[in-house]
Amino acid sequence: MDHVIKKILPQILVTHQKYFRSLGGCYYLSSKTVLSNMALLLKSGDKEDCIPENNDPFRLLLDSNLIHKKSITKCHSLTLHNGSILPNMEHFSKNKSHYEEFIEWIDKPDFDIKSEKFKTLISGMLENLHLISGEHLVNIINRLCLNGEKTKQVECLVTKLDQKCCENSRKWDKSIYIAAAWSFFQLKSYSAFNLQKKMVMDLAGVVKQMSSQELIMYLVILKQFRRFPRKINKADIEIRLNEVLDNVSIEDLGLACLAFFECNEAVQNTELVGRLVERLLIDANSTDEKTVGSMLKLFRRSSTDSGNFAKQVLDIQPRLCDLVHRWNPKVLIQLIAVGSNILFFHHATIERVARKILTCLNEARLKDLERLAMAIAISCHQSPSGNSFWDGLEKELTTVERQNEIYQYPNAFISLVSYAIIANRYLEQLLRIALNPDFVEIAKNFSDQSSYNSTKRELLLVNCSLNIEMPGYDGPRLCTNDAQTFEKLYRKPIPSVEKGNNFTNHEAFLLLLLDTVRKILGEKNSASLVYLQPHFVTPDIVFKMDGHDEKNTVMSYANCKVQRFALIGGSRNMYSRFSDHPMGPLSMKIRQIETMGYRVIVIPWFEFLKRSKSDRLALISHRIRLKINDRKI
């Protein structure tokens, strides 16, 4: 039986917190020994003077009748049941006054953080921090959060508080620990990170025991460190978030999603991603746009595998299309980009976003314009708004106000110019900036120091495309040395059966096509895999023909001029989801190879691989005959 006596003097809380228990604002002094009563219980039961058993992790059986029967003795003369004597409390009054005066002073409406009185109180607090309880340390920090003004004295106090909390944290349960770290997190103008870092590491193993609120606070604190430490089991966080999801507000879910995103982490649990998507689709109309943007960012990062993703992601653009008018450019770009990794483009959403962005081009960031350009180009979206976007883009990005941003983010600018070319839009003023020798040097240096490694390949694409489709362009070009260096940097070896069998899916597909074409053409005609242009990412099958005999499988006859053919293998990632229409890069490749004088035949993976060997021969033979006769295939 743990007997407690109510109405303990406040100074005990400041000095000897291990003698008391705090419950719903009421304080109890325990009759048990000090060592058995170091933890604080934070929840109060229905009865005023007792702690219910189900709320007490130590299973303390308190009898409220017994409490009332005991005489309420003055604390300074209390004799405990085990015979020990509680020390006289009078000498703690000075420590009490420092804490209480500090709180009373900072709570005043006319409180002046620069006053001499406040400086004196801070000095007193610093001298007696070792006597203050965990709850009161948290209370002090919370009061400081309410006053955003920063002084050297307050900064010194915050640093000492951070140090003191780190020392005391081993005595705290997770609720106090997280509350203290959260309070320091609110002091954003101070560099008090030690307790927060320590909390993140110390509580990594108890994530599954956190309440929904504690989990969100934990993730928000974790976010500022920009990574998940190795000690943290991300799967545990995902499991716990999935368990408490129904008890978390949509705004707090947005905070959790942003924590994952800014720590450069994807959610691997597709069930959790799917449930998060469902919550967003339900609440998107009523929540703020920051929450929407944060959740869309995580969905984009967590849907990179086109074969393994939460199927609910496919509902995002169709379901949120009607809300485009409510959101700012940053959110709209995340909405556009959320399906790009899984090759899904919702043209109605792209159209509405393009129309909205056209009304606020000067407000959109360069990297947001680049992402919209990517969606329009890759999806082959054609509309009046899409065409107006390219025209408006050139006008906007040639303004004086945009030049600093362009030079600050050369990778985004070059990507944007390359997307315009993929969409067959040669924006000459932007081309002159992108290929200016000084700008190229800046872009090369940026690429060498950045994780984004496609800038040089995109410069090569721009340069080679000009040679093919804009021979009259008289602006700057890549120097020969850069062009050759970039080509070697990205050029992969031609796949060959003789060199091994460790092929990618696309390489294996190309070798099957090549073998089929050679069987059709016979020994006299050769077909080979060739990179037709330095900027082409994959090789293509090329062959020559001097005609064909309709009656023979071998296509050759003497009364027809020689024709050059390029057969392109259209692999899975060259087509958008739910569509048999080539995406932008493949369309550009077809366009450019035809400009070079080849007759282009495209064999999609979904038409070829599902057929038998004999049917594959018939398919390609038929396509070649159609192309010879200049029929559209």
C-alpha positions in Angstrom: 0.0 0.0 0.0 1.4 3.4 -1.0 0.0 6.1 1.4 0.1 9.6 0.1 -0.7 12.9 1.8 -2.2 15.7 -0.2 -1.3 19.5 -0.3 2.4 19.4 -0.4 4.1 22.8 -0.2 5.2 24.0 -3.7 8.9 24.3 -2.8 9.1 20.5 -2.6 8.4 20.4 -6.4 11.4 22.6 -7.0 13.8 20.9 -4.7 12.9 17.3 -3.9 10.8 16.2 -6.8 11.5 12.5 -6.1 9.3 12.7 -3.0 6.2 13.7 -4.8 3.8 12.7 -7.6 2.0 15.2 -9.8 -1.4 14.3 -11.1 -3.6 16.7 -13.0 -2.3 19.8 -11.2 -2.5 18.2 -7.7 0.6 17.2 -5.8 1.0 14.1 -3.6 3.8 13.1 -1.2 4.5 9.4 -1.1 5.2 7.5 2.1 7.4 5.0 0.2 11.1 5.2 0.1 12.8 7.7 -2.2 14.2 5.1 -4.5 10.9 3.6 -5.3 9.3 7.0 -6.1 11.6 8.7 -8.6 9.2 8.6 -11.5 6.4 11.1 -12.0 2.9 10.0 -12.9 1.2 12.4 -15.2 -2.4 11.2 -15.4 -5.1 11.8 -12.8 -8.0 9.5 -12.1 -11.6 10.1 -11.5 -11.2 10.4 -7.7 -9.5 13.5 -6.5 -7.3 12.0 -3.8 -6.2 8.7 -5.3 -4.3 7.2 -8.2 -6.4 4.5 -10.0 -4.5 1.3 -10.4 -5.0 1.2 -14.2 -3.3 4.6 -14.5 -0.3 3.7 -12.4 2.5 1.8 -14.2 3.9 0.8 -10.8 0.6 -0.8 -9.8 0.4 1.3 -6.7 -2.7 0.4 -4.7 -4.0 3.6 -3.2 -6.9 3.7 -0.8 -8.7 7.0 -1.0 -10.5 6.3 2.3 -7.2 5.7 4.0 -5.8 9.0 2.7 -8.7 10.9 4.1 -8.3 9.1 7.5 -4.7 10.2 7.8 -4.2 13.6 9.4 -2.9 16.1 6.9 0.4 17.0 8.6 2.5 20.0 7.8 5.2 18.9 5.5 8.1 20.4 7.5 7.3 18.0 10.4 6.1 15.0 8.5 7.1 11.5 9.8 7.0 8.9 7.1 5.5 5.4 7.7 8.9 3.7 7.3 10.3 5.8 10.2 12.4 8.2 8.1 12.0 11.9 8.6 11.3 14.3 5.7 13.8 17.1 6.0 12.7 20.6 7.0 11.6 22.5 3.9 12.1 26.1 5.0 15.6 26.4 3.6 14.2 25.7 0.1 12.1 28.9 0.0 14.8 30.8 -1.7 14.9 28.3 -4.6 11.2 28.4 -4.8 11.2 32.2 -5.2 13.6 32.1 -8.1 11.4 29.7 -10.1 8.0 31.3 -9.1 9.2 34.9 -9.5 10.7 34.0 -12.9 7.3 32.5 -14.1 5.3 35.4 -12.6 7.6 38.0 -14.2 7.6 36.5 -17.6 3.8 36.1 -17.6 3.2 39.8 -16.9 1.6 41.7 -19.8 4.3 44.4 -19.6 7.1 41.9 -19.3 10.4 43.4 -20.5 13.1 40.8 -21.4 15.8 43.5 -21.3 15.0 44.7 -17.8 17.5 44.5 -14.9 15.0 42.6 -12.8 14.7 39.8 -15.5 18.5 39.6 -15.7 18.6 39.1 -11.9 16.0 36.4 -12.1 17.9 34.6 -14.9 21.1 34.7 -12.8 19.3 33.2 -9.9 17.8 30.5 -12.2 21.2 29.6 -13.6 22.6 29.1 -10.0 19.8 26.8 -9.0 19.1 24.8 -12.2 20.3 21.6 -10.5 17.4 21.8 -8.1 14.6 22.2 -10.6 12.3 19.4 -11.7 11.9 18.1 -15.2 8.4 19.4 -15.5 9.4 22.8 -14.3 12.4 22.9 -16.7 9.9 22.2 -19.5 7.6 25.0 -18.1 10.5 27.5 -18.2 11.3 26.6 -21.8 7.7 27.0 -22.8 7.5 30.4 -21.3 10.6 31.5 -23.3 9.0 30.2 -26.4 6.2 32.7 -25.9 8.7 35.6 -26.1 10.5 35.6 -29.4 13.0 38.3 -28.5 16.6 37.0 -28.1 19.2 38.4 -25.7 22.6 37.1 -24.5 21.2 36.4 -21.1 18.3 34.3 -22.4 20.6 32.5 -24.8 22.9 31.6 -21.9 19.8 30.3 -19.9 18.7 28.3 -22.9 22.1 26.7 -23.3 22.2 25.8 -19.5 18.7 24.4 -19.7 19.7 22.3 -22.7 22.7 20.9 -20.7 20.6 20.4 -17.6 17.9 18.5 -19.4 20.5 16.3 -21.1 21.8 15.4 -17.6 18.3 14.7 -16.2 16.8 12.9 -19.2 17.9 9.5 -18.0 15.4 9.9 -15.1 12.5 10.8 -17.3 9.8 8.7 -18.9 9.3 9.2 -22.6 6.4 11.6 -22.2 8.5 14.2 -20.3 11.5 13.5 -22.5 9.6 14.2 -25.7 7.8 17.2 -24.1 11.2 18.7 -23.2 12.7 18.1 -26.6 9.6 19.6 -28.2 9.8 22.7 -26.1 13.4 23.2 -27.2 12.3 22.7 -30.8 9.9 25.6 -30.4 12.9 27.9 -29.6 13.8 28.1 -33.2 16.0 31.2 -32.8 18.4 29.3 -30.5 20.9 26.6 -31.3 19.8 24.3 -28.4 19.9 20.9 -30.2 21.7 18.6 -27.7 18.6 17.4 -25.9 16.7 17.0 -29.2 19.5 14.9 -30.7 19.8 12.8 -27.5 16.0 12.2 -27.4 15.9 11.1 -31.0 18.6 8.5 -30.3 17.5 7.4 -26.8 13.9 6.8 -27.8 14.6 5.1 -31.2 13.9 1.8 -29.6 10.5 2.7 -28.1 8.8 4.1 -31.2 6.2 1.4 -31.2 5.1 2.4 -27.7 4.6 6.1 -28.6 1.2 7.7 -28.7 0.0 9.3 -31.9 1.0 12.8 -30.6 4.4 11.7 -29.4 5.1 10.0 -32.7 4.3 13.2 -34.7 6.4 15.3 -32.3 9.3 12.8 -32.6 9.2 12.9 -36.4 9.0 16.7 -36.5 12.1 17.0 -34.3 13.9 14.3 -36.3 13.2 16.3 -39.5 15.5 19.1 -38.7 18.5 16.8 -38.7 17.8 15.9 -42.3 18.4 12.2 -42.0 17.3 9.1 -40.1 20.2 7.9 -37.9 21.3 4.3 -38.4 20.0 3.5 -34.9 16.4 4.2 -36.0 14.4 1.4 -37.5 12.4 3.2 -40.2 10.1 0.2 -40.5 9.1 0.6 -36.8 8.1 4.2 -37.5 6.0 3.2 -40.5 4.3 0.4 -38.6 3.4 2.7 -35.7 2.2 5.5 -38.0 0.0 3.0 -39.8 -1.5 1.8 -36.4 -2.3 5.3 -35.1 -3.2 6.9 -38.5 -6.9 7.2 -37.8 -6.2 9.2 -34.6 -4.0 11.7 -36.3 -5.3 14.9 -38.0 -4.6 15.5 -41.6 -2.4 18.5 -40.7 -0.2 16.3 -38.4 0.0 13.6 -41.1 1.3 16.4 -43.4 4.1 17.0 -40.8 4.9 13.3 -40.7 5.1 13.1 -44.4 7.4 16.2 -44.6 9.7 14.6 -42.0 10.2 11.6 -44.2 10.7 13.7 -47.3 13.2 16.2 -45.8 15.2 13.3 -44.4 15.4 12.0 -47.9 13.4 8.9 -47.0 10.6 7.1 -48.9 7.9 5.1 -47.2 8.4 1.4 -48.2 5.1 0.3 -46.6 2.7 0.5 -49.6 -0.3 -0.1 -47.3 0.6 3.0 -45.3 1.1 5.1 -48.5 -2.2 4.0 -49.7 -4.0 4.9 -46.5 -2.2 8.3 -46.4 -3.4 8.9 -50.0 -7.0 8.0 -49.0 -6.9 10.5 -46.1 -5.6 13.3 -48.4 -8.3 12.6 -51.0 -10.9 12.9 -48.3 -9.6 16.0 -46.6 -7.8 17.9 -49.4 -10.7 20.3 -49.8 -10.7 21.3 -46.1 -7.0 21.4 -45.2 -4.3 23.9 -46.0 -2.2 23.8 -49.1 1.1 23.3 -47.1 -0.3 20.0 -45.8 -1.3 19.0 -49.3 2.1 19.9 -50.7 3.9 18.0 -48.0 1.9 14.8 -48.5 2.3 15.0 -52.3 6.1 15.3 -51.9 6.2 12.0 -50.0 3.9 10.2 -52.4 6.2 11.2 -55.3 9.3 10.0 -53.4 7.6 6.8 -52.3 6.4 5.8 -55.8 9.6 5.4 -57.8 9.1 1.7 -58.7 6.6 1.5 -61.5 6.0 -2.1 -60.7 5.6 -1.7 -56.9 3.6 1.2 -55.6 0.4 2.0 -53.8 -2.3 1.8 -56.4 -4.2 4.7 -54.7 -1.5 7.1 -56.1 -3.1 6.7 -59.5 -6.3 8.3 -58.1 -4.6 11.5 -56.9 -4.6 13.6 -60.1 -8.1 12.6 -61.3 -9.6 13.2 -57.8 -7.8 16.5 -57.1 -8.1 18.0 -60.6 -11.0 20.1 -59.6 -9.1 21.7 -56.7 -6.3 23.1 -58.9 -7.6 26.7 -58.7 -7.2 26.7 -54.9 -3.5 26.0 -54.7 -0.2 27.9 -55.2 2.3 26.9 -57.9 4.5 24.9 -55.5 1.6 22.6 -54.6 0.4 22.4 -58.2 3.9 21.2 -59.4 3.9 18.5 -56.7 0.5 17.4 -58.0 1.8 17.2 -61.5 5.0 15.4 -60.5 3.4 12.8 -58.2 2.7 10.4 -61.1 5.8 10.9 -63.2 7.9 8.2 -61.6 5.2 5.6 -62.3 4.7 6.9 -65.9 1.2 8.2 -65.2 0.0 11.6 -66.7 -3.5 12.9 -66.3 -3.9 15.3 -69.2 -6.9 17.2 -67.7 -4.8 17.9 -64.6 -1.8 19.0 -66.7 -4.1 21.3 -68.8 -5.6 23.0 -65.7 -2.2 23.4 -64.0 -0.7 24.9 -67.1 -3.6 27.3 -67.4 -3.2 28.3 -63.7 0.6 28.7 -64.0 0.2 31.0 -67.0 -1.6 33.5 -64.8 1.3 33.6 -62.3 4.4 32.8 -64.3 6.4 35.5 -62.5 5.6 33.9 -59.1 6.7 30.4 -60.0 10.2 29.3 -59.1 12.5 28.2 -61.9 12.6 24.6 -60.7 8.8 24.5 -60.6 8.6 25.7 -64.2 11.1 23.1 -65.1 8.9 20.3 -63.5 5.9 21.5 -65.4 7.9 21.6 -68.6 8.9 18.0 -68.0 5.3 16.9 -67.5 4.2 18.6 -70.7 7.1 17.4 -72.7 7.3 13.8 -71.4 3.5 13.2 -71.6 3.4 14.7 -75.2 0.6 17.0 -73.9 -0.9 19.1 -76.7 -3.3 21.9 -76.0 -3.6 25.7 -76.4 -2.5 26.2 -72.8 0.6 24.0 -73.4 1.6 26.0 -76.4 1.1 29.2 -74.6 3.2 27.9 -71.7 6.3 27.5 -74.0 5.8 31.0 -75.4 5.3 32.6 -72.0 8.3 30.7 -70.6 10.7 32.2 -73.1 9.4 35.7 -72.4 9.6 35.2 -68.6 13.0 33.7 -68.4 14.7 36.4 -70.5 13.7 39.1 -68.0 16.4 40.8 -66.0 14.8 39.6 -62.7 15.2 35.9 -63.7 18.9 36.0 -64.5 20.2 35.5 -61.0 18.0 32.6 -60.4 19.0 31.0 -63.7 22.7 31.3 -62.8 22.0 30.0 -59.3 20.2 26.9 -60.6 21.9 26.1 -64.0 20.8 22.5 -63.8 17.1 23.3 -63.6 17.5 25.8 -66.5 19.3 23.4 -68.8 16.7 20.7 -68.0 14.0 23.1 -68.9 15.6 23.9 -72.3 16.1 20.2 -73.0 12.4 19.5 -72.2 11.4 22.2 -74.6 13.4 20.5 -77.4 11.8 17.1 -76.5 8.5 18.9 -77.1 9.9 20.2 -80.4 10.1 23.8 -79.2 13.4 25.5 -79.8 13.4 28.7 -77.7 16.2 30.5 -79.3 16.8 33.1 -76.6 17.0 30.4 -73.9 19.3 28.3 -76.1 21.8 31.2 -76.4 21.9 31.4 -72.6 22.2 27.6 -72.1 25.1 27.2 -74.6 27.0 30.4 -73.7 30.5 29.2 -72.9 30.6 30.9 -69.5 27.2 29.4 -68.5 28.4 26.0 -69.6 31.4 26.2 -67.3 29.1 27.2 -64.4 26.8 24.3 -65.2 29.7 21.8 -65.4 31.0 23.0 -62.0 27.5 22.7 -60.5 27.1 19.2 -61.9 30.4 18.1 -60.5 29.3 19.2 -57.0 25.7 18.1 -57.2 23.9 14.8 -56.8 22.0 15.5 -60.1 24.2 14.0 -62.8 22.2 14.5 -66.0 23.2 18.1 -66.7 26.0 17.2 -69.1 23.9 14.7 -70.9 21.2 17.3 -71.3 23.7 19.8 -72.7 24.7 17.2 -75.2 21.1 16.6 -76.2 20.6 20.3 -76.8 23.7 20.6 -78.9 23.1 17.5 -81.0 19.4 18.4 -81.5 20.4 21.8 -82.9 22.6 20.1 -85.4 19.8 17.8 -86.6 16.7 20.0 -86.4 18.0 23.6 -86.4 20.9 23.8 -88.9 20.3 27.5 -89.3 20.9 28.3 -85.7 23.8 30.7 -85.4 24.2 31.0 -81.7 26.8 29.5 -79.4 27.4 25.7 -79.4 29.2 23.2 -77.2 32.9 23.1 -77.9 34.1 19.9 -79.5 36.1 18.8 -76.5 33.0 19.1 -74.2 30.8 17.3 -76.6 33.2 14.4 -76.9 33.7 14.2 -73.2 30.0 14.2 -72.4 29.4 11.4 -75.0 32.1 9.2 -73.4 30.7 9.9 -70.0 27.2 8.5 -70.7 27.8 6.1 -73.6 27.1 2.4 -72.6 28.7 -0.5 -74.5 26.6 -2.1 -77.3 25.0 -5.3 -76.0 26.2 -8.4 -77.6 25.4 -12.1 -77.1 29.1 -12.9 -77.6 30.1 -10.7 -74.7 27.9 -12.2 -72.0 24.3 -12.6 -70.8 24.1 -10.0 -68.0 21.6 -7.7 -69.8 19.1 -5.2 -68.7 15.5 -5.8 -69.8 15.8 -3.3 -72.6 19.1 -4.8 -73.9 17.6 -8.3 -73.9 14.6 -6.9 -75.8 16.9 -5.3 -78.4 18.9 -8.5 -78.9 15.7 -10.4 -79.5 14.6 -7.8 -82.1 18.0 -7.9 -83.7 17.9 -11.7 -84.1 14.4 -11.6 -85.6 15.4 -8.9 -88.1 18.5 -10.8 -89.2 16.3 -13.9 -89.8 14.0 -11.9 -92.0 16.7 -10.2 -94.0 18.8 -13.2 -94.6 22.6 -13.5 -94.9 23.0 -11.0 -97.7 21.6 -8.1 -95.7 23.1 -7.1 -92.4 21.5 -5.5 -89.4 23.4 -4.1 -86.4 22.9 -2.2 -83.2 24.2 1.4 -83.5 24.1 4.7 -81.6 22.8 6.9 -84.4 23.5 10.1 -82.3 25.8 10.9 -79.4 22.8 12.0 -77.2 20.7 8.9 -77.8 20.6 6.9 -74.5 20.0 3.5 -76.2 21.2 2.0 -79.5 18.9 1.1 -82.4 18.8 -1.5 -85.1 19.8 -0.2 -88.5 19.9 -1.9 -91.9 19.7 -1.1 -95.6 17.4 -2.6 -98.2 17.1 -2.4 -102.0 13.5 -3.5 -102.0 11.6 -6.7 -101.4 9.8 -9.5 -103.1 6.2 -9.8 -101.8 6.3 -13.6 -102.4 9.6 -14.2 -100.5 10.4 -14.0 -96.8 13.8 -12.6 -97.7 13.2 -9.0 -98.6 15.3 -8.1 -101.6 14.8 -7.2 -105.3 16.9 -5.2 -107.7 14.5 -2.6 -109.1 14.1 -0.4 -106.0 16.4 2.3 -104.7 18.4 1.6 -101.5 16.6 2.6 -98.4 17.9 3.0 -94.8 15.9 1.7 -92.0 16.1 2.2 -88.2 14.1 -0.1 -86.0 13.5 1.2 -82.5 12.6 -1.1 -79.7 10.0 0.6 -77.6 10.6 -0.7 -74.1 8.3 -0.3 -71.1 9.6 3.0 -69.8 9.1 4.7 -73.2 5.3 4.5 -72.9 3.1 6.1 -70.3 0.8 4.0 -68.1 -2.5 3.0 -69.7 -1.4 4.3 -73.1 0.2 2.9 -76.2 1.4 6.3 -77.3 5.2 6.9 -77.1 6.3 9.4 -74.5 8.3 12.5 -75.3 11.8 11.2 -75.5 10.8 8.4 -77.9 8.8 10.8 -80.0 11.8 13.1 -80.2 14.0 10.2 -81.2 11.6 9.1 -84.0 11.4 12.7 -85.2 15.1 13.2 -85.3 16.0 9.9 -86.9 13.4 10.6 -89.7 15.0 14.0 -90.2 18.4 12.1 -90.7 16.8 10.3 -93.6 15.9 6.9 -92.1 12.6 5.1 -92.4 11.7 4.5 -88.8 9.9 1.4 -87.5 8.9 1.2 -83.9 8.2 -2.2 -82.2 6.6 -1.7 -78.8 7.4 -4.2 -76.1 3.8 -5.0 -75.5 3.3 -6.1 -79.1 6.4 -8.1 -79.5 7.1 -10.0 -76.3 3.6 -11.5 -76.0 4.0 -13.3 -79.4 5.5 -16.6 -80.4 8.7 -16.7 -82.4 6.9 -17.2 -85.7 4.4 -14.4 -84.9 7.3 -12.1 -84.1 8.8 -12.8 -87.5 5.5 -12.1 -89.1 5.0 -8.8 -87.1 8.3 -7.3 -88.1 8.2 -8.5 -91.7 4.8 -6.9 -92.0 6.0 -3.6 -90.5 9.0 -3.4 -92.8 6.8 -4.0 -95.9 4.4 -1.2 -94.7 7.3 1.2 -94.2 8.7 0.4 -97.7 5.3 1.3 -99.1 5.3 4.5 -97.0 2.2 3.5 -95.1 1.6 4.8 -91.7 2.2 2.1 -89.0 
